[in-house]
Amino acid sequence: MKDDKSAGEHVVLAPSEAERCSLNVLECSGLVKAFDDLVAVDDVGFHIAEGETYGLLGPNGAGKTTTISMISGILEADAGKVTVTGKEITTRTTDGNAEIGYVPQDIAIYPDLTARENLRFFGKLYGIPKDRLGRRIDEVLEVIGLSDRGDDRTEEYSGGMKRRLNIGIGLLHEPSLLILDEPTVGVDPQSRNSILESVELLGQAGTAVLYTTHYMEEAERLCDRLAIIDAGKIRAEGTRRELVELVGQLDTISLGVVGSARRLVDALQLVPEIEQITAAEGSVEILVSGASGLLPRILDAAQKADVGISGVEVVEPNLESVFLHLTGKALRD
């Protein structure tokens, strides 16, 4: 699926049949928000299914936070519609809003309380019954990896631990949709990895997650589908593989060769899906679309040609190249 779309067009890739059959927890369409003469969000729409992690990938100022503020009912949209579990969301509704857990960029906890006390306070605000709240606090502390520090005052926590507690507060009432607005900004690598692991577990447990980030590696690791947003517009949407195919770049398979590289090249001519082969002494480089599917056939061809393989490296195009292609600039610009 290759398409040379210009940077100014919004490319939407058709959802798979599995996606169409899934219950969409979030549906939003035609969202618009302007601040005086600045159009911060311009006709944004997408959906998220149960258990799906959906990424909004874009630089600071792209419209990510404004978009999720409208989705969560914090900010009134100038136009468009949002529903969560079929219930409309606005700044004036309450029913559907209770289905959302929102974790903002800014840490919102009480430093003079312990993690457990913070969770109990917010649990009461959520209206969680007392006989359920204690068990739920223990469950959340386990998910965010703070069970052993639950009785420590949060003013003693590192920045990463505070962010993990922030996520726990958003999870406490078991929302259908969890919104995470750049949750790893300013945290150390260890805490960042813990946060990402927690998000992965949420998706596996069936929670729909809307994740905004300007870190390419986070989007690659976490998101089932992504939207690339820039200057308030969604430029493209799809799985990582679908987005990469828009750029038309190919996977590279590098093989370490024991024996005749030329004999291997001749054998690989019988694999029609291979786009290009380059041979050098002791190595062969192959350009293909869908390396993981073709690799067994390539290795089988090497075995039949009696050529030994000393090493295999597969490099796939990344989302950075997609973003540059669609917007004309790097993600961090």
C-alpha positions as CSV (number, residue, x, y, z in Angstrom):
1,M,0.0,0.0,0.0
2,K,2.0,2.9,-1.3
3,D,0.7,6.4,-1.7
4,D,2.6,9.6,-2.4
5,K,0.4,12.0,-0.6
6,S,1.4,15.6,-0.1
7,A,2.2,16.9,3.4
8,G,-1.0,19.0,3.5
9,E,-3.4,16.1,3.0
10,H,-5.0,14.0,5.7
11,V,-4.5,10.4,4.8
12,V,-6.9,7.9,6.5
13,L,-6.2,4.2,6.1
14,A,-9.2,2.0,6.1
15,P,-9.7,0.1,9.4
16,S,-9.4,-3.7,9.4
17,E,-12.5,-5.8,9.7
18,A,-11.4,-6.6,13.3
19,E,-11.4,-2.9,14.1
20,R,-14.8,-2.3,12.5
21,C,-16.2,-5.2,14.6
22,S,-14.8,-4.0,17.9
23,L,-16.8,-1.9,20.2
24,N,-15.5,1.6,19.9
25,V,-15.1,3.1,23.3
26,L,-14.3,6.6,21.9
27,E,-15.8,8.2,18.8
28,C,-14.9,11.8,17.9
29,S,-15.5,13.6,14.7
30,G,-15.1,17.1,13.2
31,L,-13.5,18.6,16.3
32,V,-12.6,22.3,15.9
33,K,-11.2,24.8,18.4
34,A,-9.9,28.3,17.7
35,F,-8.4,30.8,20.1
36,D,-9.0,34.2,18.4
37,D,-7.3,33.9,15.0
38,L,-5.4,30.7,15.8
39,V,-7.1,27.5,14.8
40,A,-5.6,25.1,17.3
41,V,-7.6,22.0,16.2
42,D,-9.0,21.7,12.7
43,D,-11.5,19.0,11.8
44,V,-10.0,16.2,14.0
45,G,-11.7,12.8,14.3
46,F,-10.8,9.2,15.2
47,H,-12.0,6.2,17.2
48,I,-10.6,3.9,19.8
49,A,-11.7,0.3,20.4
50,E,-11.6,-1.7,23.7
51,G,-8.1,-2.7,24.6
52,E,-6.6,-0.5,22.0
53,T,-3.8,2.1,22.6
54,Y,-4.2,5.0,20.2
55,G,-1.4,7.5,19.8
56,L,-1.5,11.2,19.0
57,L,2.0,11.8,17.7
58,G,3.1,15.4,17.1
59,P,5.5,18.1,18.3
60,N,4.7,20.6,21.1
61,G,2.0,23.0,19.9
62,A,0.5,20.5,17.4
63,G,-2.9,20.5,19.0
64,K,-2.6,17.3,21.1
65,T,-3.5,18.8,24.5
66,T,-6.4,20.9,23.0
67,T,-7.8,17.8,21.3
68,I,-7.8,15.7,24.5
69,S,-9.2,18.6,26.5
70,M,-12.2,18.6,24.3
71,I,-12.5,14.8,24.3
72,S,-12.4,14.7,28.1
73,G,-15.0,17.5,28.5
74,I,-12.7,20.0,30.0
75,L,-12.8,22.4,27.0
76,E,-15.8,23.2,24.9
77,A,-15.4,22.4,21.2
78,D,-16.4,25.1,18.6
79,A,-17.6,22.2,16.4
80,G,-17.7,18.5,16.4
81,K,-18.9,15.6,18.5
82,V,-17.4,13.2,21.1
83,T,-19.0,10.1,22.6
84,V,-17.5,7.6,25.1
85,T,-19.3,4.3,25.4
86,G,-22.0,5.8,23.3
87,K,-22.6,8.8,25.7
88,E,-22.0,12.3,24.5
89,I,-19.2,14.3,26.1
90,T,-19.3,18.1,26.6
91,T,-18.3,20.5,29.3
92,R,-22.0,20.2,30.5
93,T,-22.4,16.5,30.6
94,T,-21.6,14.1,33.5
95,D,-22.7,10.6,32.6
96,G,-20.2,9.9,29.9
97,N,-17.5,11.9,31.6
98,A,-17.4,9.4,34.4
99,E,-16.2,6.8,31.9
100,I,-13.0,8.8,31.4
101,G,-9.8,8.8,33.4
102,Y,-7.6,11.8,32.5
103,V,-4.0,12.1,33.4
104,P,-2.7,15.6,32.6
105,Q,0.9,16.7,32.0
106,D,1.0,18.5,35.3
107,I,1.3,16.3,38.4
108,A,-1.9,16.6,40.5
109,I,-1.3,15.0,43.9
110,Y,-1.1,16.2,47.5
111,P,2.6,16.0,48.6
112,D,1.8,15.9,52.4
113,L,-0.3,12.7,51.9
114,T,0.9,9.2,51.3
115,A,0.2,7.5,48.0
116,R,-2.5,5.4,49.7
117,E,-4.1,8.6,51.2
118,N,-4.0,10.3,47.9
119,L,-5.8,7.4,46.3
120,R,-8.3,7.2,49.1
121,F,-9.1,10.9,48.8
122,F,-9.7,10.8,45.0
123,G,-11.6,7.5,45.3
124,K,-14.1,9.3,47.6
125,L,-14.4,12.1,45.0
126,Y,-15.1,9.4,42.4
127,G,-17.8,7.9,44.7
128,I,-16.2,4.5,44.9
129,P,-18.0,2.6,47.7
130,K,-15.9,2.2,50.9
131,D,-16.0,-1.6,50.8
132,R,-14.5,-1.6,47.3
133,L,-12.1,1.3,47.7
134,G,-9.5,-0.4,49.8
135,R,-9.2,-3.3,47.4
136,R,-9.1,-1.0,44.5
137,I,-6.3,1.1,46.0
138,D,-4.2,-2.1,46.5
139,E,-4.9,-3.1,42.9
140,V,-3.8,0.3,41.5
141,L,-0.7,0.4,43.6
142,E,0.3,-3.0,42.1
143,V,-0.4,-1.8,38.6
144,I,1.8,1.3,38.9
145,G,4.5,-0.5,40.8
146,L,4.2,1.5,44.1
147,S,2.9,-1.2,46.5
148,D,6.1,-1.1,48.6
149,R,6.0,2.7,48.8
150,G,2.2,3.2,49.3
151,D,2.5,4.4,52.9
152,D,5.3,6.9,52.2
153,R,4.5,10.6,51.9
154,T,4.6,11.6,48.2
155,E,6.8,14.6,48.9
156,E,9.6,12.0,49.2
157,Y,8.8,10.5,45.8
158,S,11.0,11.0,42.7
159,G,9.4,12.8,39.7
160,G,8.8,9.4,38.0
161,M,7.0,8.0,41.0
162,K,4.8,11.0,41.3
163,R,3.8,10.6,37.6
164,R,3.1,6.9,38.2
165,L,0.8,7.9,41.1
166,N,-0.9,10.4,38.8
167,I,-1.7,7.6,36.4
168,G,-3.0,5.5,39.3
169,I,-5.4,8.3,40.3
170,G,-6.7,8.3,36.7
171,L,-7.2,4.5,36.8
172,L,-8.8,4.3,40.2
173,H,-12.5,4.4,39.1
174,E,-11.8,1.8,36.3
175,P,-12.5,4.1,33.4
176,S,-13.5,2.7,30.0
177,L,-11.1,5.3,28.4
178,L,-7.8,6.4,29.9
179,I,-6.3,9.6,28.5
180,L,-2.5,10.1,29.1
181,D,-1.1,13.5,28.0
182,E,2.6,13.1,27.6
183,P,3.0,11.1,30.9
184,T,6.8,10.6,30.6
185,V,7.9,14.2,30.2
186,G,10.8,15.0,32.5
187,V,11.2,11.5,34.1
188,D,14.3,9.4,34.5
189,P,14.8,6.4,32.1
190,Q,13.9,3.8,34.8
191,S,10.6,5.5,35.7
192,R,9.8,6.1,32.1
193,N,10.1,2.4,31.4
194,S,7.9,1.6,34.4
195,I,5.2,4.0,33.0
196,L,5.4,2.4,29.6
197,E,5.1,-1.1,31.1
198,S,2.0,0.0,33.0
199,V,0.4,1.4,29.9
200,E,1.1,-1.9,28.1
201,L,-0.7,-3.8,30.9
202,L,-3.7,-1.6,30.6
203,G,-4.2,-2.3,27.0
204,Q,-3.9,-6.0,27.7
205,A,-6.6,-5.7,30.4
206,G,-9.0,-4.2,27.9
207,T,-8.8,-0.5,28.7
208,A,-8.9,1.9,25.8
209,V,-6.0,4.3,26.0
210,L,-5.5,7.6,24.2
211,Y,-1.8,8.4,24.5
212,T,-0.2,11.7,23.4
213,T,3.5,12.0,22.9
214,H,6.3,13.7,21.0
215,Y,8.6,10.7,21.6
216,M,8.8,8.5,18.5
217,E,10.1,5.5,20.4
218,E,7.1,5.5,22.8
219,A,4.6,5.6,19.9
220,E,6.4,2.7,18.2
221,R,6.4,0.6,21.4
222,L,2.9,1.3,22.7
223,C,0.4,2.2,20.0
224,D,-1.8,-0.2,18.0
225,R,-2.8,2.7,15.8
226,L,-1.5,6.3,15.5
227,A,-2.5,9.7,14.2
228,I,0.2,12.1,13.1
229,I,-1.0,15.6,14.0
230,D,0.6,18.8,13.0
231,A,-0.7,22.4,13.1
232,G,-4.0,21.2,14.4
233,K,-4.7,18.7,11.5
234,I,-4.4,15.0,11.4
235,R,-2.0,14.3,8.5
236,A,-2.2,10.5,8.5
237,E,-3.7,7.7,10.6
238,G,-3.1,3.9,10.7
239,T,-1.0,1.2,12.2
240,R,2.8,1.7,12.3
241,R,3.2,-0.6,9.2
242,E,0.5,1.2,7.3
243,L,2.0,4.6,8.0
244,V,5.5,3.4,7.0
245,E,4.0,2.1,3.7
246,L,2.7,5.6,2.9
247,V,6.3,6.7,2.6
248,G,7.2,3.8,0.3
249,Q,10.3,2.9,2.2
250,L,11.5,-0.8,2.3
251,D,12.8,-3.0,5.1
252,T,16.5,-3.8,5.0
253,I,17.7,-7.4,5.7
254,S,21.5,-7.6,6.2
255,L,23.0,-11.1,6.1
256,G,26.4,-12.2,7.2
257,V,27.5,-14.8,4.7
258,V,29.9,-17.7,5.1
259,G,30.7,-18.9,1.6
260,S,29.9,-17.4,-1.8
261,A,27.8,-14.2,-1.6
262,R,27.4,-14.4,-5.3
263,R,25.8,-17.9,-5.1
264,L,23.3,-16.6,-2.5
265,V,22.4,-13.6,-4.7
266,D,21.7,-16.0,-7.6
267,A,19.5,-18.1,-5.3
268,L,17.6,-15.1,-4.1
269,Q,16.7,-14.1,-7.6
270,L,14.0,-16.7,-7.3
271,V,12.2,-14.7,-4.6
272,P,10.1,-12.2,-6.6
273,E,9.1,-10.1,-3.6
274,I,12.8,-8.9,-3.2
275,E,13.2,-5.4,-4.6
276,Q,16.9,-5.1,-4.5
277,I,20.0,-7.2,-3.6
278,T,23.5,-5.8,-2.9
279,A,26.4,-8.2,-2.4
280,A,29.8,-7.5,-0.8
281,E,32.5,-9.7,0.6
282,G,31.0,-11.6,3.5
283,S,27.6,-9.9,3.4
284,V,24.4,-9.5,1.4
285,E,21.9,-6.6,1.8
286,I,18.3,-7.1,0.7
287,L,15.5,-4.6,0.3
288,V,12.0,-5.9,0.8
289,S,8.5,-5.0,1.9
290,G,7.5,-7.0,4.9
291,A,10.9,-8.5,6.1
292,S,9.4,-10.6,8.8
293,G,7.2,-12.6,6.4
294,L,10.0,-13.1,3.8
295,L,12.9,-13.9,6.1
296,P,12.1,-17.7,6.5
297,R,12.1,-18.0,2.6
298,I,15.3,-16.1,2.3
299,L,17.1,-18.3,4.9
300,D,15.7,-21.4,3.2
301,A,17.1,-20.2,-0.1
302,A,20.5,-19.8,1.5
303,Q,20.4,-23.3,2.9
304,K,19.5,-24.8,-0.4
305,A,22.3,-22.9,-2.1
306,D,24.7,-24.3,0.6
307,V,25.6,-20.8,1.8
308,G,26.1,-20.4,5.6
309,I,24.5,-17.4,7.4
310,S,26.6,-16.0,10.3
311,G,24.2,-13.2,11.3
312,V,20.9,-11.6,10.5
313,E,19.9,-7.9,11.0
314,V,16.5,-6.5,10.1
315,V,16.0,-2.7,10.0
316,E,12.5,-1.4,9.4
317,P,11.7,2.3,8.4
318,N,10.6,4.2,11.5
319,L,7.9,6.8,12.2
320,E,10.4,9.6,12.1
321,S,10.7,9.2,8.3
322,V,6.9,9.2,8.0
323,F,6.5,12.3,10.1
324,L,9.2,14.1,8.0
325,H,7.6,13.0,4.8
326,L,4.1,14.2,5.8
327,T,4.9,17.5,7.6
328,G,8.2,18.5,6.1
329,K,9.9,18.7,9.4
330,A,11.3,16.5,12.2
331,L,9.1,15.6,15.2
332,R,11.1,17.7,17.7
333,D,11.1,20.9,15.6
